């Protein structure tokens, strides 16, 4: 839409579409633009116009219209005559960019929710205060669903009720009332606990129920509750959000991110319960160790005395048992120690002895090491002691180290277990981020699959997603020609142009991964094209080199009826073999690609079938009409339109009774309704008249068809009916003539007098 203003800001010319942004009509040419109130919100419009006129520099900006649309406004100078003369006005164009703005807003929402989850993931790793983490989960849920209040609850299996962990937006009395909630509660969390599924709930202000009244009194009118379920399927708790408006429901995007949040919350609660269990076990272990240490101290067990001058260590009975020694003395030279201590710990042990013996140090001896047992396994021992020194000055030296030892194998195992849990947590967050990114890509492709009318655009999206999911350097999508049994290239990424031309068609004889997958009808992986003997000395290997790839995989695209449709492939610049888990999300993408090809083929076949059917109907010598079960006209053949005399757009899509007034209550209407109801054919010959022509005789035949519609055939039988009428009239005249002749020639009786 374009608007031209002269240097006095008067309207010189405009396209009709400009009425969307200015209330201009054909008679407004010459009027000042300030006579019209713009239908968009942009106060600097006139300022921009003056600036362009004075500077000659184009200007553009995005404006928001009163009907909720976005336009890109461009202002450029225009000149009268030729050359670079003085500006005589401006040309203003408005381009509708509403869809782009909505897409940007949706992308911003995705980014916002993704950042919320990333922030929460970071807190889950670093935050030690478990209550603070519950509060963070609640904050994230409220932000994602744009709610006014919310709760996080944990499930008490034994009591069969939800226990409140964190809450926001409710009064103290309400919080205390709902501290414990069971499945009978008339709330969204009670309903979700009963059904095991996400629930939505609207609180009726007229309800006398106490649970409902509590929410109403706190200003809450609607809510949702999402169960928290562990990866093994065990219910763990509930996350709920509440709104002050009635009937509020989160969008599909908000629910998708809420599900990811629920996954994190369930994992956290599961880890928390496991951690509490471990803490109880560790506490019990510490109590046991304390009792044992007290017993050892009281009995002076686990003591040892290392004579540095003699290089011999003496052990009491308990220490002898701990070290699995045949006697109470051990030769403490390296060869003697090596027979008892783990080889990796011998060096650190002597280093610790050296530090404890250093006359400049504090003499402390403290080390953990492993001791061999009779069964070949090792036990962790913690040894600590104190060096004794003799002499003064340069003659001062350590003569002995006296200490004790105890078994710390369980502590070491607990430490390793904690480290394992921490590593698992970090890995879980990494997997979550990767799964989120992959899910977003698949969601984007799925959205394009159902909304985009041009398959080529979706093919490009598929290639982007395939390369991202498989961390590949190139990709392609091919469609199968079932008659020639060869693959035709639909879209590709990062191929050399000559390679793309060579692989435009690929059959089962090709030694590429797609050719082998076509031959075997299964996924095929080439880990390294350079070392695969089957590809040696082939043109395919030369094309791999030309495109700079070394490895590839091809996955057949199979229709939902089991029919082969095509192939999707990814390629890498280095030798590579995908792990089995790499294909989990890629196979979902392959399913989407197969659906896209299947949809494209179906749409093409449908268009061909419709064109063929329309050609048959138009070639018939009689009229044809297709009626829906509600008597809407679905199709009219060309002959029917000729009989009717009106254009197709005035007939198709409207009710038969509306197009042909008065027929619904006529004999024709009765017959059509009977055929539709009884699913039985009917026929009729009748004379029809219209304002445009004299009456004509039409023969109607109606036949029910399988999908509930009615096929009606019309034929003009006026000539036949008129011929039959003429024949009847001729026969009547002939009969009357014969009767008159018979009467004239009949004998008469003459009387003679």
N, C-alpha and C positions, 0 to 999 in steps of 0.2 A: 504494500500500500504506500502510495507516494503523494506528497503535498508540496506544491510550489508556492513560495511567497516572494513578492517583489521587495524592493529595498525599503518600501514603506510598510512592510508587514501586511500587505493585502493579498488575499487569496487570488492567485493567477490561474491555477489548475490543480485538480486532484483526482485520484482514482476513487471509485465508489466505496472501495473497502476501507478508506480512511474514516468512514463513519464509525468504525469501531473505536477510534481514539478521539475524534472530534465530531460534534453533531452537525456536520455539513450536509447541505442538500444542493441540488443542481443550480439553484438560484442564488447561491451564496458567493459566487465568483465576484471579486472586487471588494468584498467586505474585509474589514480589519480583523486579523486573527484573534485579537483580544476581545472581539464580540462573542467569542465562543469559549465555553468552559471545557477544558480538556477532560477526557474521561480516563485520565491516568494521574498518578501521584508523582509529580516531579516539578517542584517549585522553580527550579533553575532553568526551565525550558526557554523562556524569552531571553534570559541572560546568555544562554548558549547560542541562540540565534544571532543576537547582536555581536557576540564574539566572532562567530564565523564570518559575518558580514564585514567586520572591521579588519580581521586578520587574514581572511581567505583560507584559514586552516580548518580542515574537516573536524567534526566533533561527533563522538558517539557515546551513548550511555544506555543502561538498561532501565526501563520504567515499568511500573506495576499498574495495571488497569483496574477500573472499578469492578469489572466482572471477574477478577481473579486471574487474569492472564498476564504474562510477562512479554514485553516487546523490546527488541534492540533498536534504539533510535539512532539514526545516522543523519547528520546535517552536513551538507556540502554546498559550496557556492556554485552558482551557475552564471554564465556570462551571455549577454546578448551579442549577436553577430559572431565574428570570427576572431581568432587570435586570443591574446591574453588581456583583453580589455578589462575595464573596471567591473567589479561584481555588481550585477543588477538584481540579485536576489539569492535565495537559498532553495535547495531541493531537500526535502525531509522525507526519509523512508522509515517505515516501521515494520520490523520482521518479527513474527511470532516465535519466541524461543521458550514457550511455556514448558514443553516436554523436557528440554535440556535443563531448565531450572529445577524441575521436579526431580530429574535424575540426579542433579548435583545435591539437592536436599536429601534424597534417599541415601546417596553415598556418604554425605556428612553424618547422617544418622547411624549408618553402619560403622563409620569410623569412630563416632562418639561411643557407641556401645562396645566396640572392640577395645578402645582405650580403657573403658571401665573394667572389662574383664582382665586386661593386661595388668592394670593397676592392682586389681584384687589378687592376681596370680603372684605378683611380686610381694605383696603383703603376706600371702600364705607361706612364702619361703622364708621371709625375714622376721615376721612378727612372732614374738614368743608369748604374748598375752592372748590366750585363747578367746577371752571375752571380747577383746578388741577385734579379733578376726570375725566373730559372729556379727559384731556391729558393722564391720566392713561389708560383709555379705548382705546384710539388710540394707545398707546404704546403696549398694550396687543394684539390688532388686528394685528399690524405690526409684532410682534414677532411670533404669532401663524401661520400666513401665510407666514412668512419669506419674507416680502415685503420691497420695497425701499421707499415707500411713502404711505400716507393715509389721510383720512378725516373722521370727525364725524359731521353729520348735523342733525338739528331738523326740523320737518315739521311745516310750518305755514299754518294751516288749511284754514284760510280766504283767503290768497294769493295763496294757492295751490303751494307753492314752498318750496324748502329746503334752510335753512339758516345755514351757516357754524359756527360750534362751536369750532372745533379744527382741525389743519392741520399740516402736516409734510412732508418735502421733496419737496416743491414747492416754486417758487420765489414769491416775494411780488406782482408783477403784476398779476400773475396767481391766487393768493389767492384773490385779489381784484375782478378779473373778475368773479370768481366762487363763490363769497360771497352769491349770490342768484342764485339758479338753479331751473328751472321748467321742466315739463315733456317733453318739446320739445327739450331739450338739447341733443346734439349728444355725450353723455358720458354714462358711465356705470350707474351712479346714475340717469341720466335722463331716461334711458331705464328701470331701476328698478322701478322708480316712475310711469312710464306709465303702466307697466305690473303688478306691485305689487309683483313681484317675484325677487329672486336673479338673477343678470345678469352678464355676462362676456363680455368684450369688448376689441378688438384689434384696436389700433390706426394706421391707414394707413399713412405712411410717404408721400405718394403721394396725400393725400386728401387736398383740399383747404379749408375745413371747419375750422372756427376759433377755435372752441372748440378742435378739433383734433390737430390743429397746436400748441395750447398752451401746450398740453401734450407732443407733439413731441419735442418742443423747450426745455422743462424741462427734456428731456431724458426718458420719460415714454412711453412705447409701449403697455402695456396691463393692465387691471384692472378688479376688481370685486366689486359689490355693493350688500350689504345684507340689506333688509328693517328691521327696528326696529318696532316691532308690540307689542302693549300692550297685557296683558293677556285676555282682553275683545275683542281683534281683531282690535283695533284702530291703524292705522299707526301713528308712533311717530317720525320717522326720518330715517337715513341711516348711515351705517358704510361701508367705502370703503377702499380698499387697492390697491396699484399700483406697478407694476414691470417694470424694465428697459429692460427686455427681452420680445420679442414678443411671443404670444401664451401661456403665462404662466397661469397655472390653479392650484389651490390648490388641495391637495389630499383629499380623503374622510375623513381621520382623521382630517385634518386641518379644513375642512368645519364643521365637527361635533363640534369641540371646538369653532369655530367661531359662530355657532348657540347658544351655551351656553353663549358666550360673548355678543351676540346680545340680549339675554334674559335679562342679567344684565343691559345692556345699556338702553334697553327699559323701564325696571322698574325704573332706575335712572331718566330718562327724565320724566316719568310719575309722580314720586314723586317730582321732581323739579317743574314741573308745578303746582302740588297740593300745594307744599310749598309756591310758589309765590302767589298763590291765598289765602292761609291762611295768609301769611304775609300782603297782602293788607287788608284782613278782620281784622286782629289784629291791623294794623295801624289805620284803621277806628275806631276800638273799642277804641284804646288809645286816639285818637282825641276827641271821644265822651266823654270818661271819663274825659279828661282834661277840656272840656267845662263844664261838669257837676260839676267837683271839683271847678272850678272857680265860677260857679253859687252857689254851696253850701257854698264856702268861703265868697262870697259876701253877701249871705243871712244868714251866720252863721248857716247853717243847718247841721244836723248830729252831733251836739255837745252833750257831756254828762259830768256830774260832779259827781264823786263817792265820797261820804262822808264816810271815813273809820271808823270814830268814831260812826256814827249812822248806819252804814251798809246799807245805802240807796243810790241809784244812781238816779240822776235826768236827764231827757232827754228833748231836745227841740223837736219841732214838727216833723222835718225831722227824727231825731233819733228815736222818738216814732214810726213813720211809719216804719222805717227800722226794728225795733225790734218787730213790731206787738204787741205793748203794749196797754192796755185799758186806761192807765193814763200816766202821765209824770214822775212817780216815780216807782222804782222797789225795793222791799225788796231784798237786795243783800246777804242775808244769803243763805247757800247752798240750802235750800228747795225752796227759792224764785227763785234762778238762775236756778234750775233744771226744773222749769216750762217753761222756755224760751229757754235755751241752750241745745243742743244735749247732751245726757248723757255721751257720750265718750269725750266731750270737757269740761265738768264741772271741772274735776280734773286739766287739763292743764291750765284752766283759773285762778283758785285759786293759782296754782304754779307761774304763771306769776305775779299775784298781789303781792304774797309774795316776789318775787325777786325785783319788783319795789319799795316795801315798805322797803326793807333792807337799813338801814342807811349807810351801807358800800358800797352800789352800786351807780349807776348813776341815779336811779329813773325812768329809761325809761320803758314804758309799750307798748308792741307790740305783737299782737297775732291775729291769724285767727281762727274763730270758726263758728259753724253752729247755726242758729236761726230757731226755729219752726215757720211755717206760718199757716194761717188759714186753708189751704187745706191739712194740714198734711205733706207737703213737707218741706225741709230745704233750707235755703239760707245762702251762705257764707258771713260772715261779717269780715272785717279787721278793727281792733280797735288799735289805737295808742294814747299814752298820756304821761304825765309827772307827777311824784309824787311831792307833796309839803310837806315839812317837817317843824316841829316846835320844839323849845327847843334846848338845847345845851348839849353836853356831853352825859351822860347816860340817860338824859331825852329827848333826841332828838328822834322823831318818825314821821312817815308819817301820815298826817291827811286827805289827799284827793289825788285823781288822776283825773286830768282834761284831756280830750282828745276828739277825734272825731272818727267817724266810717263811713265806706262806704261799699257798696255792691260789693263784688269781685267774685260773682258766675261765671260770664263769664270767668274771668281769670283762675279760678280753672278748669273750663271745658276745656279751651284751654290748660292748663298745662297737664291735664289728657290725652287730645287728642295727645299732643306732646309725652308724655310718651308711649301712645299706638302705635304711629307711630314708635318710636324708638324700642319698643319691636317687632313690626311687621317686621321691617328691620332686626333685629338680627335673628328672627325666619326664615325670608326669606333666609338669608345667610346659616343658618343651613340646611334648606330644599334643597337649591341648592347643597350644598356639598353632602348631602345624595342622591339626585337625580343623581348627577354626578357619585358617586361611583356605584349606582345601574345600571346606564346606561352603565358604563364601563363593569360591570359584564355581563349584557345582551349582549353587543356587543361582548365580548369574547366568550360567549356561541354560539351566532349567527355565528361568524366566524368559530368556531370549527364545528358547525352543517353542514356547507357547504364545509369545507375543509378536515375534519378528516374522514378517511376511516374506522376507527374502532369505532363502536358505544359505546363500553365500555369506551373509553376515554372521549367521550362527556357526558356519564352518570355521570362520576365523576365530570365533570365541572358543570352539572346541580345540583348535590347535594351541591357542594360548594356555588353556587349562591342561591339555595333555602334556605340554612341555613343562609346565610348573609342577604338576603332580609327579612326573617321572624324573624331574630335574634333567631334562634332555636338552640337546642343542638344536634339534630339527624335528619336524613332524610332518605327517601327511594323512589325508583322508581320501579313500578311494571307494568307488561304487562298482559292484559286480554286474557285468553284462552276462546274464545267464545263458543266452543263446551261444555266444562265442566263448564262454567260460574264461573271461579275462577281466582284469580290474582297470577301471578308467579313473584317472586322477581328477579329484574334485577340488582339492585345496592343498597347499603345501607351505612350508615355512623353512627358510634357510637352505634351500637347495640351489646348486649352480643351475643357471638357465639351460645349459646343454643337458645336464642330468635330468632336469624336469621334462625336457622334450623327449629324451630317450625313454623315460619311465611314464610317458603319457598313457601307455597301455602296458599291462604286465599280465602274463599268463602263467600257468602252473609250471612251465618249463624254466622260468626265471630262478636264479640262485639267490635272489634277494630274500630277506625274511618274509616279505609279503607274498612272493611267489611260492615259497615253501609252506607258508600258512595256508595259502589257497589250495595247495596240493594235499596237505594233511588235514585240512579243515580244523586246525587247532592253533593255539598260540605258538609262535616260533621265535626263538631268540638266537641271534648270531653274536657271540661274545666278542669275537675279533675277526673281522673279515680278512685280515692279512694272513691269519694262521689257519683259516678254515679251508681245508683241501677242496671242498666242492666248488668254491668260488674262484679257485686259482685259474689264471689265464682266461677269464671271462670279461666281457664288456661291462658286466655289472660291477666287478671289482674296480675297473677303471673309473666308473661313475662314482663309486664310493670315495675313491681318492680325489676325484675332481671336486666333489662336494665337501671334502674334508671330514668324512665320518669313518669310524672304525667299527662300530657296533650298532645293532638295531634289534628291535622287537616288533612284531606285528600281531595284532589281535583281531580275529574275525568278528565282524558285526553280524549278529544273528537276529532275525525278526522274532517277534513274540510267537509266531507260528512255527519257528524252527527253520525258516527259510534263510539261506545265506544272502546277505545284502551288500557287504563290502568289507573294508579293512581300515583299521586305524593303526598307525605306526609311529614310533618315536626312535630317534637316532642320537648317538653320542659321538663326540670327537675322539674319545679314548676308549680302549677296551673296557667293557662293562657288562655285568650280569645283574639284572634287577633282583632284589630279594622278593620272596613270595608275598610279604606284606605290602610291597610297593604297589601291588596290583589291586588292593582292596578297593580304594577309591577310583582307581583308573578303570576298573570294570564297570563301576557305576557310570563313569563318563562314556564308556563304550556302549552301554545300554542307551544313553541319551543320543549318541551318534546314530545308533541303529534306528531309534524312534524317528529321528529327523529324516534319515534316508527313506524310511518306510512311509513317513507322512508325505514327503515330496513325491514319491512314486504313486501313492494313493491319490493325492490331489491331481497329479498329471493324468492318471487313469480315469479319475472322475470327470475331469474336464473333457477328455476325449470321448467318454461314454455319453456325457450330456450333449456334446456337439453332434455325435452320431445319432442320438435319439431325436434331437431337435431337427436334424436333417431328414430323418425318416418321417417324423410327424408333418414337417412342412411339405414333404413330397407326396403325402396322401391326398387323394382326390376328395376327401371329406374333412369336415371340421373335427377337432379334438379338444376336449377340455378336461383338466385334472382337478378334482375337488378334494380338499382336506376333509377330515371327519367333521369339522365345524362349518363346512361348505365355503371355506375360503378358496378362491380360484388360485391354484398353484401354477398352472400352465395353460396357454392357449396356442393352438397351432396357427400357422399363417392362414389356412383356409377358414378357420373360425373367425379370425379377425376380418377377413374379407366379407364373410357373411354378416358380421356385426357392424362393420363400418367404422369402428372407433379404434384409436391407437392402443397398442399393447399396454402402455403405462397407465391407461385409464381403467384397465380391467384386471390385470394380474395383481394379486395381493389383496384384493377387496372381496367382500362377501358376495356370493352369487345372488343373494336376495337383494343386496344393495345395487348391484350392477343392473339387474333385471327386475325393477320394482313390480310388485303384484304377482310375481311367479310363486312366492312362497306358499300362498293359500290356494294356488291353482292346481289343476290336475297334474301338471308337470311337477310342481313342488311336492305333491303327495307321492308321485312315483319316485322322485329322487330320494326323498326321505325313506321310503319303503326299501329301496335298493340299499341305502346306507345302513339301515337298521337290521334288515333281514339278511344282508350280505348275499343277495340274489339279483340276477340281471333283470332289467325291465326295459320296455320299449314303448314308443308312442309316435303317432303321426298327428300333427295338428297344424293349424293355420296361424301364422304369427304376422302381426302388423306393427309398424312403427311410424313415427312422424316423417321419416325420410323416404319411405317407399311404400308401395302397395303391399298387401298381404302376400306372404309366400308360405308354401307348405314345406315343413321340415320334419324329417324322420329322426327321432332321438333313440339311441340305444345306450344304456348305462350298465357297466360291469364293475362289481367290487374287485379290488386288487388287494394283495397280501398285507400291505402296510396300513390298512384301515382307510385308504383313500378310495375314490370313485372315479373310474375312467368313463367319460361321456363322449359319444361320437354323434356328430350332426351331419345330415346330408340333405341338400336341397332337392326335394322331389316335386317341386312345383310343376315342372313340365309333364311328369308322369301323371300327377293328379289332374292337371288340366286336360291331358289326353284322355284319361279315363272318364272325366266329366263329359268331354266332347263325344266319346264313344257312347256313353249312356244316353246323351241327348239324341244322337243319331239313331240309336236303337229304338228310342221312344217314338221318334218321327216315323221310322219304318213300320213300327207296330201299328201306329194310328193309320198310316196309309193302307196297310194290309187290311185292317179292320174295315176301312171305308170301302175298299174294293170288294171285299166279301159281302158287305151289306148291299152294295149296288147290284151285284150279280146274283143275289139270292132269288130263287123261283117264287113267283106270285100266283095265287089262285084266282082265276077269272070266272065269274058267274054269268051264265047266259039266261036271259029272260025269255 
